[in-house]
Amino acid sequence: MAKQPIPHPVLSTSRLRLRQFRPDDSDAMHRCFSDADAMRFWNHPAYTKRSESERAVRRFIDCTPSYYRFWAVAEVETDRCIGMVNYHDGQMRSRRVTIGYIVDPDRQRDGIATEAVAAMLGFCFGELGLHRVQALIHPDNAASRGLAEKLGFRCEGRLRDHLRVAGEWRDDMLYALLKTDARGQA
Ligand SMILES: CC(C)(COP(=O)(O)OP(=O)(O)OC[C@H]1O[C@@H](n2cnc3c(N)ncnc32)[C@H](O)[C@@H]1OP(=O)(O)O)[C@@H](O)C(=O)NCCC(=O)NCCS
């Protein structure tokens, strides 16, 4: 008998529903991916064409759960997508992933990322049984560094020329939260 695909896990918080992406989330993600400020520290330049965001959303729909998974961050009441959280670079033998996140520029500074990423961490340390969750953050990305620190991540150092974006080398700060850290148990 053919294997049934495992349904995409839905994660709920008081204001948010983290669910699988759908093609009709492309406009919402284009608001994020075309915003030069939000994309300043991303691993690719801001998109100029809607088709680029459509293609990205198509990639977000297909997951390889042991390696990467993307969630649309949707408002509970409207189901409207207002951002994305993901884990990627899964190293299941070492029970480790790296995470990423972006929130609609008009919805930032309202605790959305704190709520969404905390829910994803619960899934990573709980259902996935991971031991270590990492975040690689540009040294000048104060918002992302503040978020990681608020969630209990520790900065473990600076990785030189770790990323190449539009022909330029960039450093990354390596942040990590372990399941055995106080906040990893929350
Ligand atoms: C990083 C990002 C996802 C944070 O989303 P958000 O929903 O605004 O974050 P929250 O409101 O939950 O804030 C959590 C903490 O982050 C820090 N923070 C958020 N925005 C900040 C800003 N503009 N400047 C400084 N610190 C900031 C604060 O410590 C904040 O805690 P506080 O509200 O108690 O002070 C958002 O700024 C974003 O989408 N940035 C562009 C994409 C990006 O750089 N992603 C990360 C790549 S590594």
The ligand as an SDF file (V2000), in Angstrom:
LIG
                    3D

 48 50  0  0  0  0  0  0  0  0999 V2000
   13.3740   39.6560   13.6190 C   0  0  0  0  0  0  0  0  0  0  0  0
   11.8600   39.7940   13.4770 C   0  0  0  0  0  0  0  0  0  0  0  0
   11.3000   38.4760   12.9500 C   0  0  0  0  0  0  0  0  0  0  0  0
   11.2560   40.1010   14.8650 C   0  0  0  0  0  0  0  0  0  0  0  0
    9.8400   40.0540   14.7290 O   0  0  0  0  0  0  0  0  0  0  0  0
    8.8260   40.8240   15.7270 P   0  0  0  0  0  0  0  0  0  0  0  0
    7.5200   40.1600   15.6430 O   0  0  0  0  0  0  0  0  0  0  0  0
    8.9140   42.2660   15.4790 O   0  0  0  0  0  0  0  0  0  0  0  0
    9.5270   40.4910   17.1540 O   0  0  0  0  0  0  0  0  0  0  0  0
    8.8580   40.6520   18.5890 P   0  0  0  0  0  0  0  0  0  0  0  0
    7.8760   41.7950   18.5770 O   0  0  0  0  0  0  0  0  0  0  0  0
    8.3920   39.3230   19.0610 O   0  0  0  0  0  0  0  0  0  0  0  0
   10.1180   41.1340   19.4630 O   0  0  0  0  0  0  0  0  0  0  0  0
   10.9020   40.2300   20.2260 C   0  0  0  0  0  0  0  0  0  0  0  0
   12.1540   40.9410   20.6940 C   0  0  0  0  0  0  0  0  0  0  0  0
   13.0190   41.2110   19.5970 O   0  0  0  0  0  0  0  0  0  0  0  0
   13.6870   42.4470   19.7960 C   0  0  0  0  0  0  0  0  0  0  0  0
   13.3070   43.3740   18.7340 N   0  0  0  0  0  0  0  0  0  0  0  0
   12.2820   43.2350   17.8450 C   0  0  0  0  0  0  0  0  0  0  0  0
   12.3130   44.2440   16.9580 N   0  0  0  0  0  0  0  0  0  0  0  0
   13.3600   45.0260   17.3030 C   0  0  0  0  0  0  0  0  0  0  0  0
   13.9120   46.2030   16.7500 C   0  0  0  0  0  0  0  0  0  0  0  0
   13.3780   46.7800   15.6670 N   0  0  0  0  0  0  0  0  0  0  0  0
   15.0210   46.7210   17.3260 N   0  0  0  0  0  0  0  0  0  0  0  0
   15.5810   46.1540   18.4180 C   0  0  0  0  0  0  0  0  0  0  0  0
   15.1020   45.0090   18.9740 N   0  0  0  0  0  0  0  0  0  0  0  0
   14.0130   44.4800   18.4410 C   0  0  0  0  0  0  0  0  0  0  0  0
   13.2730   42.9450   21.1720 C   0  0  0  0  0  0  0  0  0  0  0  0
   14.1960   42.4360   22.1090 O   0  0  0  0  0  0  0  0  0  0  0  0
   11.9210   42.2990   21.3340 C   0  0  0  0  0  0  0  0  0  0  0  0
   11.5600   42.1240   22.6770 O   0  0  0  0  0  0  0  0  0  0  0  0
   10.7400   43.2920   23.4380 P   0  0  0  0  0  0  0  0  0  0  0  0
    9.5360   43.5960   22.5860 O   0  0  0  0  0  0  0  0  0  0  0  0
   10.3930   42.6730   24.7550 O   0  0  0  0  0  0  0  0  0  0  0  0
   11.6670   44.4550   23.5250 O   0  0  0  0  0  0  0  0  0  0  0  0
   11.4820   40.9630   12.5280 C   0  0  0  0  0  0  0  0  0  0  0  0
   12.1610   42.1270   12.9180 O   0  0  0  0  0  0  0  0  0  0  0  0
   11.7720   40.6820   11.0660 C   0  0  0  0  0  0  0  0  0  0  0  0
   10.9670   40.0910   10.3440 O   0  0  0  0  0  0  0  0  0  0  0  0
   12.9660   41.0920   10.5850 N   0  0  0  0  0  0  0  0  0  0  0  0
   13.3320   40.9180    9.1840 C   0  0  0  0  0  0  0  0  0  0  0  0
   13.6930   39.4920    8.8440 C   0  0  0  0  0  0  0  0  0  0  0  0
   14.9200   39.0170    9.6210 C   0  0  0  0  0  0  0  0  0  0  0  0
   15.9000   39.7340    9.7580 O   0  0  0  0  0  0  0  0  0  0  0  0
   14.8280   37.7660   10.1010 N   0  0  0  0  0  0  0  0  0  0  0  0
   15.8760   37.1450   10.8720 C   0  0  0  0  0  0  0  0  0  0  0  0
   16.9580   36.6250   10.0240 C   0  0  0  0  0  0  0  0  0  0  0  0
   18.2240   35.8870   11.0690 S   0  0  0  0  0  0  0  0  0  0  0  0
  1  2  1  0
  2  3  1  0
  2  4  1  0
  2 36  1  0
  4  5  1  0
  5  6  1  0
  6  7  2  0
  6  8  1  0
  6  9  1  0
  9 10  1  0
 10 11  2  0
 10 12  1  0
 10 13  1  0
 13 14  1  0
 14 15  1  0
 15 16  1  0
 15 30  1  0
 16 17  1  0
 17 18  1  0
 17 28  1  0
 18 19  1  0
 18 27  1  0
 19 20  2  0
 20 21  1  0
 21 22  1  0
 21 27  2  0
 22 23  1  0
 22 24  2  0
 24 25  1  0
 25 26  2  0
 26 27  1  0
 28 29  1  0
 28 30  1  0
 30 31  1  0
 31 32  1  0
 32 33  2  0
 32 34  1  0
 32 35  1  0
 36 37  1  0
 36 38  1  0
 38 39  2  0
 38 40  1  0
 40 41  1  0
 41 42  1  0
 42 43  1  0
 43 44  2  0
 43 45  1  0
 45 46  1  0
 46 47  1  0
 47 48  1  0
M  END
$$$$
